[in-house]
Structure formats: structure tokens, C-alpha cells
Amino acid sequence: MVHVRFTENLRRHIDCADGDVAGGATVRACLDEYFASRPGVRAYVLDDQGAVRNHVVVFVDGSPIDDRAAQSDSISPSGEILVMQALSGG
């Protein structure tokens, strides 16, 4: 099972409980499975073209994904996806 996790900061903005998904070969397959039962979270994480929104960062096993547009990055069957709000400033 792939574990999908959200930071506390994101949870303040949207109800996005951590969850396990049967998964697939890509981050997108895992996120689609998670979003199937939580469509409101999808709209917060992905834009209307299906790309990761500018204010969100997605990590797989501690490394940021490379493909923000299609989330085609591979993931192991026991991997972890961490979704967090991107911060900026100086």
C-alpha cells in the first residue's frame, strides 16, 4: 500500500486525512485513487489541467516529484506520498 500524507498546514485549509491506497506505478495513479473518495482535495492540490498547483509541493519518499504536470513519477508499492503547501518569502 502507498501511504498518502498531508501536512498539518494543509489540513487547516482543507479536510485531507492521511490514507493508504492500493496504488499504481505512478504518483498520478495513487493520487487519483485517493481523490476518488475526496474530490475536494483534488481541486486544492491539482489545477483544472491536472497539474500540481503552484502553492503545493508533492514528495515521493522524501524527494520532490519531477513531473508536476502529469505526476508520472514512479513509486514503489510501499512508497509514501507527502503533499505540502509550498512556502515562499524571504
Protein Blocks (a to p, Z undefined) as FASTA:
>chain_A
ZZddddfklmmmpccdddddebifbfklmmmmmmmmmmmlmmmmpcfkopacfkbccdee
hiacfblmnopaccdfkbccddddddedZZ
